[in-house]
Amino acid sequence: MFSSSFLLLSLFSSSSSSSSSSSSSLSSSSTTTTTTNTTTTSFFFKKKNNIKPIYHFFLFLLRTLLSLLLFIHLLLTFLLLFLLLFLFLFPLFLLSFFLFLFSVFLTSSTSFLYLLILFLLFASSSILIFSLPSFLIPVHLSFFFFLILAFYFFCIFYTLFSSLILFFLFTLHPFFLLIDVGFSLFIKILPTLHIYFFVILLPSSLASYIRDLSAAN
């Protein structure tokens, strides 16, 4: 009796010790699993946090580079237009102004020479303008140069055949002589129109073009 109870007691103690050891092993395995999951999660979060600042840095670098390229483009555009205005068109303005000072003494032959010089200068300037890239020169400015060239061509044609035109107008009616006088005076005050073009119209056109280019970009 005593031995059987001792046997039962030993069995009970061994089962309890085995259950406690199994529970401790389970808790240790769960602790290990939790630690592993925490380590993996922290690794991925660290990886994401490392990627995010690099992405923002490259985005900032790209924006800075694009802003710098835009600034260089606008600066080169302004410098090209500035050089175009003062190196090629400003001498034409000076020539027109000095010829305007002596326009009182212009005869038909010197008037023809004056118009021919202006036509050649504007033609060379226009060739230079049209050879530049299209994004540097506004379309309305190029069209305005075409109109000026066509007008000079008409003035040269009129000066060459002024005697024939005058005779034809006089045979129609003497009143048409006023047209010839008015047109001759208009040719003589042509440099004043150049002053308006170079001092007022052209700078305002260039300023509006640069402003539109900045707004578009």
Summary of the structure (lengths in Angstrom):
residues: 217
radius of gyration: 45.3
end to end distance: 103.5
largest distance: 162.0
contacts: 528
relative contact order: 0.08
helix: 93%
strand: 0%
